[in-house]
């Protein structure tokens, strides 16, 4: 790797390097999902204080510019989450439509280029309404949904955990509430990571969205029970070198929300967000890495002095062994970034 440029990320061993700039990417609290070798951006807020979310769908191809799709019936959503299923479907789950919080599922059929509103199957136990929740793919039929239900007047003091069963053939979905609950979280992230120790498996960890600095387990699976994330051997090796460099402090995020999180091998990579621990200068630009290779797992914090990299409501996405940063509001909390950036590590 090349040496770090002077001033890059405040002299740190990492930075977000801009690789594209397009007004279609300028949004926050959207979803960003890889499907069929392209990134799909759905909805979001185009500016701070916007009265209602966008209903457009933007596709970003590595070989070309961002394009607004002509897909009809796109959901008007922000603060939602999305997952790709079966190499064909992009399912947007829950979110805010400008008037209320939803638990409904809308699906883009990438083959036909059309959005569909799927129906709740009989017996579905749907949440009261979801926003700033997480939605993690376990298989091409099941997602794990975690987060606090309802608005500020109706929300519970705990977070509910649901298994969301999807049936693309019938165009239906079914929620099942799990028997265990989490702390009350909103604007958190979720990471499906390998379980350290002699028995291989995976666990779903929730980070942030409340005052606690400790991750919380939202599910365990034995080896082979779930679909693992795509491999990223080069980036995994680089992250391993970074956490071994001695440059990071052993501190995890506390009171962080609306940050991004991507799983890269045994690492969860968190960036930016809004801190609940101070009243001013709340939008952050620090990089956190959670190392789950052994027990106990370790946190590493890599600070950044470049205020231009402050982000909230953004997304990161693993794509072709590189980690990309898309959108988000900057330091003022109102202006959306039109940049597509990639994580560069200088080792």
C-alpha positions in Angstrom: 0.0 0.0 0.0 1.1 3.6 -0.6 2.2 5.8 2.2 -0.6 8.0 3.8 -0.8 11.4 2.2 0.0 14.4 4.5 -3.2 15.4 6.3 -5.1 12.4 5.1 -7.7 11.7 7.8 -5.7 13.8 10.2 -2.5 11.8 9.7 -4.1 8.5 10.4 -3.6 5.3 8.5 -6.9 5.5 6.8 -9.2 7.8 4.9 -12.3 7.9 2.7 -11.2 8.6 -0.9 -13.7 10.1 -3.2 -14.1 8.1 -6.4 -17.3 9.6 -7.8 -19.6 12.6 -7.4 -23.2 12.7 -8.5 -26.2 14.7 -7.3 -28.3 11.5 -7.3 -26.2 10.2 -4.4 -26.9 13.2 -2.2 -29.3 11.8 0.4 -29.3 10.6 4.0 -31.2 7.9 6.0 -31.6 5.9 2.8 -30.7 2.3 2.2 -27.8 1.0 0.0 -27.7 -2.6 -1.0 -25.6 -4.6 -3.4 -27.6 -6.7 -5.9 -26.4 -8.2 -9.1 -23.1 -6.4 -9.0 -24.6 -2.9 -8.6 -25.5 -0.7 -5.6 -29.2 0.2 -5.2 -30.0 3.3 -3.2 -33.7 3.6 -2.1 -35.4 6.7 -0.7 -34.0 8.8 2.1 -34.0 12.5 2.9 -32.6 14.8 0.2 -31.9 17.6 2.7 -32.1 18.2 6.5 -35.6 19.2 7.6 -37.2 17.7 4.5 -40.9 17.2 5.1 -41.1 13.8 3.3 -38.7 11.2 2.0 -37.8 10.6 -1.6 -39.5 7.8 -3.5 -36.8 7.2 -6.1 -34.4 4.3 -6.7 -30.9 5.0 -7.9 -28.6 2.4 -9.3 -24.8 2.7 -9.2 -22.7 0.6 -11.6 -19.0 0.3 -11.1 -18.4 0.9 -14.8 -20.7 3.9 -15.2 -22.6 6.8 -13.6 -25.5 6.7 -11.1 -28.8 6.3 -12.8 -32.4 6.9 -11.5 -34.3 3.8 -12.4 -37.6 3.9 -14.1 -39.1 1.4 -11.7 -42.7 2.3 -11.0 -44.3 2.3 -7.6 -41.1 2.9 -5.5 -41.7 3.3 -1.8 -41.5 6.7 -0.2 -39.3 5.8 2.7 -36.5 7.0 5.0 -35.0 5.5 8.2 -35.8 2.1 6.7 -33.6 -0.9 5.9 -33.3 -3.2 2.9 -32.0 -6.6 2.0 -31.3 -8.4 -1.3 -32.9 -11.9 -1.8 -32.2 -14.6 -4.3 -30.2 -12.5 -6.6 -33.5 -10.9 -7.8 -35.4 -9.1 -5.1 -34.6 -6.0 -3.1 -36.9 -5.8 -0.1 -37.3 -2.5 1.7 -38.6 -3.1 5.2 -40.4 -0.5 7.4 -39.4 3.1 7.7 -41.0 6.5 7.7 -43.2 7.6 4.8 -43.6 11.2 5.8 -46.7 10.6 7.8 -46.2 7.4 9.8 -43.9 4.6 10.7 -44.5 1.4 8.7 -43.8 -2.3 9.1 -44.8 -3.1 5.5 -42.5 -4.7 2.9 -42.0 -3.4 -0.6 -39.9 -5.4 -3.1 -38.2 -4.4 -6.3 -38.1 -7.2 -8.9 -34.7 -6.5 -10.5 -35.6 -8.7 -13.5 -38.8 -6.8 -14.3 -37.7 -3.4 -13.0 -40.9 -2.9 -11.0 -41.7 -2.3 -7.3 -44.4 -4.5 -5.7 -46.2 -4.0 -2.4 -46.2 -7.4 -0.8 -49.0 -8.5 1.5 -48.9 -9.6 5.1 -49.5 -13.4 5.3 -52.2 -14.7 7.7 -50.9 -14.9 11.2 -48.3 -12.3 10.8 -47.5 -10.5 14.0 -46.3 -7.2 12.6 -44.6 -4.5 14.7 -46.4 -1.3 15.6 -44.2 0.6 13.2 -40.5 0.6 12.5 -37.9 3.3 11.9 -34.1 3.5 12.4 -34.2 -0.3 12.9 -32.0 -3.0 11.4 -32.8 -5.8 9.0 -30.2 -8.6 8.7 -30.4 -11.4 6.1 -30.2 -14.9 7.4 -31.1 -16.7 4.2 -33.0 -15.9 1.0 -36.2 -16.5 3.0 -35.5 -15.0 6.4 -34.5 -11.7 7.9 -33.9 -10.7 11.5 -35.4 -7.4 12.4 -34.3 -5.5 15.5 -35.3 -2.2 16.9 -37.7 -0.1 19.0 -41.2 0.1 17.8 -43.5 3.1 17.5 -42.9 6.9 17.8 -41.7 9.0 20.7 -45.1 8.8 22.5 -45.7 5.1 22.0 -42.3 3.5 22.0 -41.5 0.8 24.6 -38.7 0.7 27.0 -37.2 -2.3 25.3 -36.5 -3.3 21.7 -38.4 -6.1 20.0 -36.7 -8.7 17.9 -38.6 -10.3 15.0 -37.9 -13.0 12.4 -39.4 -11.8 9.1 -40.2 -14.7 6.7 -40.5 -13.8 3.0 -42.2 -15.7 0.2 -41.3 -14.2 -3.2 -43.5 -16.7 -5.0 -46.7 -15.7 -3.1 -45.5 -12.0 -2.6 -46.1 -12.2 1.1 -44.3 -11.7 4.4 -44.8 -12.9 7.9 -43.4 -11.4 11.2 -42.8 -13.6 14.2 -41.8 -11.9 17.4 -39.0 -13.7 19.2 -39.3 -14.6 22.9 -36.3 -12.5 23.9 -35.9 -8.7 23.7 -33.1 -6.2 23.5 -32.4 -2.9 25.2 -34.4 0.0 23.7 -32.4 1.0 20.6 -33.0 3.3 17.7 -30.5 4.3 15.0 -28.3 1.3 16.0 -26.5 -1.1 13.7 -26.4 -4.9 13.5 -23.5 -7.2 12.6 -23.7 -10.9 11.9 -20.2 -12.1 13.0 -18.5 -15.5 13.4 -18.5 -16.7 17.0 -15.1 -17.0 18.5 -14.1 -20.2 20.2 -13.9 -23.9 19.3 -17.5 -24.3 18.1 -18.0 -22.4 14.8 -21.1 -20.5 14.3 -22.5 -16.9 14.1 -24.1 -14.4 16.3 -26.0 -11.2 15.6 -24.7 -8.3 17.6 -26.4 -4.9 18.0 -24.2 -1.8 18.4 -25.3 1.7 19.5 -28.6 3.4 19.4 -28.6 3.9 23.2 -26.3 5.0 25.9 -24.6 1.7 26.4 -21.2 1.0 24.8 -21.7 -2.8 25.0 -22.9 -4.9 22.1 -26.0 -7.0 22.6 -26.7 -10.5 21.2 -29.8 -10.8 19.1 -29.4 -14.4 17.9 -27.1 -17.4 17.7 -26.8 -19.9 14.8 -24.7 -23.0 14.3 -22.3 -23.4 11.4 -24.2 -23.8 8.2 -27.5 -22.6 9.4 -27.3 -19.2 7.8 -26.0 -17.6 4.6 -22.6 -16.0 5.3 -21.6 -12.6 4.0 -19.5 -12.4 0.8 -15.8 -12.9 1.3 -13.4 -10.0 1.1 -10.0 -11.5 1.5 -7.9 -8.4 0.6 -9.8 -6.0 2.8 -9.9 -8.5 5.7 -6.1 -8.8 5.6 -5.8 -5.0 5.5 -8.0 -4.6 8.5 -6.1 -7.2 10.4 -2.9 -5.3 9.8 -4.6 -2.0 10.8 -5.7 -3.3 14.2 -2.3 -4.8 14.8 -0.5 -1.5 13.9 -0.8 0.0 17.4 -2.4 3.1 16.1 -5.9 2.5 17.4 -7.0 3.0 21.0 -9.0 0.3 22.8 -12.2 2.2 23.0 -15.6 1.3 21.6 -18.4 3.8 20.7 -20.7 5.0 23.5 -24.0 6.6 22.8 -23.6 6.5 19.0 -26.6 6.4 16.6 -27.2 6.8 12.9 -23.7 5.5 12.1 -22.8 3.0 9.4 -21.7 -0.6 9.9 -20.4 -3.2 7.5 -19.2 -6.8 8.2 -15.8 -7.7 6.7 -14.8 -11.2 7.6 -14.5 -11.3 11.4 -14.6 -7.5 11.7 -17.4 -5.0 12.1 -16.4 -1.6 10.7 -18.4 1.3 12.1 -18.1 4.9 10.9 -19.5 8.3 11.8 -22.9 8.9 13.3 -24.3 11.2 16.0 -23.1 11.0 19.6 -25.5 11.2 22.5 -22.7 12.0 24.9 -22.4 15.8 24.2 -24.7 18.7 23.3 -22.6 20.3 20.6 -20.5 19.1 17.7 -22.5 15.9 17.8 -21.7 14.5 14.3 -18.7 12.2 14.3 -16.0 11.1 11.9 -14.2 8.3 13.8 -13.6 4.8 12.5 -14.3 1.9 14.9 -13.4 -1.7 14.3 -14.8 -4.6 16.3 -12.5 -7.6 16.2 -14.4 -10.9 16.8 -11.5 -13.3 16.0 -11.1 -14.3 19.6 -12.8 -14.0 22.9 -13.1 -11.6 24.4 -13.7 -9.5 21.3 -11.8 -6.2 21.1 -12.7 -2.6 20.0 -10.3 -0.3 18.2 -10.9 3.4 17.6 -9.2 5.3 14.9 -9.9 9.0 15.2 -10.1 11.5 12.3 -9.2 15.2 12.3 -10.8 15.9 8.9 -14.1 17.6 9.7 -15.2 17.3 6.0 -15.6 13.5 6.7 -18.2 14.0 9.4 -21.3 12.0 8.4 -24.7 11.0 9.9 -27.4 9.0 8.2 -25.0 7.6 5.6 -24.4 4.0 4.5 -21.4 1.8 3.9 -21.5 -1.2 1.6 -19.0 -4.0 0.8 -18.6 -4.3 -2.9 -16.0 -6.2 -4.9 -13.6 -6.4 -1.8 -13.8 -2.7 -1.2 -15.8 -0.7 1.4 -17.8 2.2 0.0 -19.3 5.2 1.7 -22.5 6.7 0.2 -24.4 9.8 1.1 -25.2 11.1 4.6 -25.5 14.6 6.0 -22.2 16.4 6.8 -21.1 18.5 9.8 -24.1 20.9 9.6 -26.6 18.0 9.8 -28.5 19.3 6.8 -26.4 19.1 3.7 -26.3 15.7 2.0 -23.0 14.5 0.5 -23.0 13.7 -3.3 -19.8 11.7 -3.0 -19.1 8.0 -3.4 -15.9 7.2 -1.4 -13.9 4.1 -0.8 -12.0 3.2 2.4 -8.2 3.5 1.8 -5.9 1.9 4.4 -2.2 3.0 4.3 -0.2 0.1 5.6 
